[in-house]
Structure formats: C-alpha cells, structure tokens
Amino acid sequence: MPEGPSILFLKNKLQRYKGKTVSEASGYGEMDKSKIVNIKLVDIETYGKNLLFVFKDFFVGVHLGLFGSMLVNKRKKVNASFSLHFADGEINFYVAKTKLYEGKPSDHFNFKTDILKPEFDPEFILKELENHGDEMIGDVLMDQHIFAGVGNIIRIETLYHAKIHPQSIVKEIPEKKLVFLLKMVVDYAEEFLALLKTGGVKEAAMVYGKKTCPKHKTELVIAEMGKIKRKTYVCEKCQKLYQ
C-alpha cells in the first residue's frame, strides 16, 4: 500500500496538469463523473494516503488501497477505474477508489494530522493519543485519523528509531518518548520521500524487510502484531515494551 510520501511523490509528478482543463473524466468506478467535464483543475493536493484533484467548488479524492497504481500518458490492457483526460495527456488510475467531495479539502480533512503537511501539530496529536491510551502504539500509528500518511514501513522504522516496542500500551509510554516518536515520524516521512527519487526505500530501511538488528546483530522478531495484523519487525533488545 502506498504511504503518505508515495502519494506526495505522485502529486509532484502531476504538477504540469495544474491549471489545465479536463476534457473528459472516465473509468468504471461508480463515482458520478458528469461534473468533471470542460472544467479547470485548480490544484492537486494530498491528505495522508489520498491524492486530491481540486476544482472550483468540489474535489475528487483518489485512494490507491493495497493494489492501486497510476500511469501518466500510458495505459494498461485492462480498463482504468478512473481517468482524467487533458488536451495534451491523461492520468489513469487502476484498482483505485474515488470519491467526490463538495467544498474544499480543508472542509473535510484535518491537516493537523497529516505527517507531511506544515500544519502537522504534535501537541494536537498528543491530546488525541489520550483518547487511545489503552491501545497498542503499533495499532494507533496506523490510524489515519491520527497519523494520516503512516503506513507499515513508516510505522516499523519509526518505532525502531524511537526504541519503542509496537505492543506497548500508549498510556504507559512516557510523554517524552511519545514526543520523540512524533519527531521521528515526521523526519522519517521526509527521508522516505527523498529516497523515492532513487527507489531505495526498502534497501535503506533499518529493520523493515530485514532479519537481524543492525545494532546488535540479533535476530528480529517477525510476526503479525496487534489488531491491524500487519507484518512487524521488532528488536526486543532495542525496543522497550511499555505495559
């Protein structure tokens, strides 16, 4: 599944279409596309794992899910789930979910929770975490209403850097540790984005996809943990379990 930095990376590839007129919107997706004809694309934004195509009075959110993909001026042999056509090109999405929203993105999404937005607010997140005190931090990190843009790689890498076991209970983690974790989430998301330019995200990861801890050379615990049931990599020597 694409993570926040991956979606921002896609957005940056589409900037040449900003301000251009959509000549046609197509695709087999159920969303009504009748409004997206002969209308100017005002902006392209992101929120977490959502790519947002902004028009004058509404916008379209595209979510790639687990298996979605995007092609620019290229097509697959199968039909696209959503396509935007312009006089000089087209954007095609496959296995993607789309939704049309009235108004502006800020009317629907809280940018304070987006790990790659300037508006990201650690103090706001800390207050939100108080409502999830009995949950595991590894689960909460994947909650897109709190950490918009965090995916499994960011979750695993930042918990390792912060030396926190993913099964730690949120209310038992010292606030100083949580503050540091939030900083790691933002810092690593920006590193992730930079690494996408070279295609080396997984190669540069400290523990994601690895078998041993880079510090102690001990074998990592690799298992599905928490309610989210995502593959998790943990060094039980480095990462403290707060219970």
C-alpha positions, 0 to 999 in steps of 0.5 A: 500500500502506498504511504503518505510520501508515495502519494506526495511523490505522485502529486509532484509528478502531476504538477504540469496538469495544474491549471489545465482543463479536463476534457473528459473524466472516465473509468468504471468506478461508480463515482458520478463523473458528469461534473468533471467535464470542460472544467479547470483543475485548480490544484492537486493536493494530498491528505495522508494516503489520498491524492486530491484533484481540486476544482472550483467548488468540489474535489475528487479524492483518489485512494490507491488501497493495497493494489492501486497504481497510476500511469501518466500518458500510458495505459494498461490492457485492462480498463482504468477505474478512473481517468482524467483526460487533458488536451495534451495527456491523461492520468489513469488510475487502476484498482483505485477508489474515488470519491467526490467531495463538495467544498474544499479539502480543508472542509473535510480533512484535518491537516493537523494530522497529516505527517507531511503537511506544515500544519502537522501539530504534535501537541494536537496529536498528543491530546488525541493519543489520550483518547487511545491510551489503552491501545497498542502504539503499533495499532494507533500509528496506523490510524489515519485519523491520527497519523494520516500518511503512516503506513507499515514501513513508516510505522516499523522504522519509526518505532525502531528509531524511537526504541519503542516496542509496537505492543506497548500500551500508549498510556504507559509510554512516557510523554517524552518518548511519545514526543520523540516518536512524533519527531521521528515520524515526521523526519522519517516521512521526509527521508522516505520521500527523498529516497523515492527519487532513487527507489531505495526505500526498502534497501535503506530501511533499518529493520523493515524487510530485514532479519537481524538488528543492525545494532546488535546483530540479533535476530528480529522478531517477525510476526503479525502484531496487534489488531491491524495484523500487519507484518512487524519487525521488532528488536526486543533488545532495542525496543522497550515494551511499555505495559 
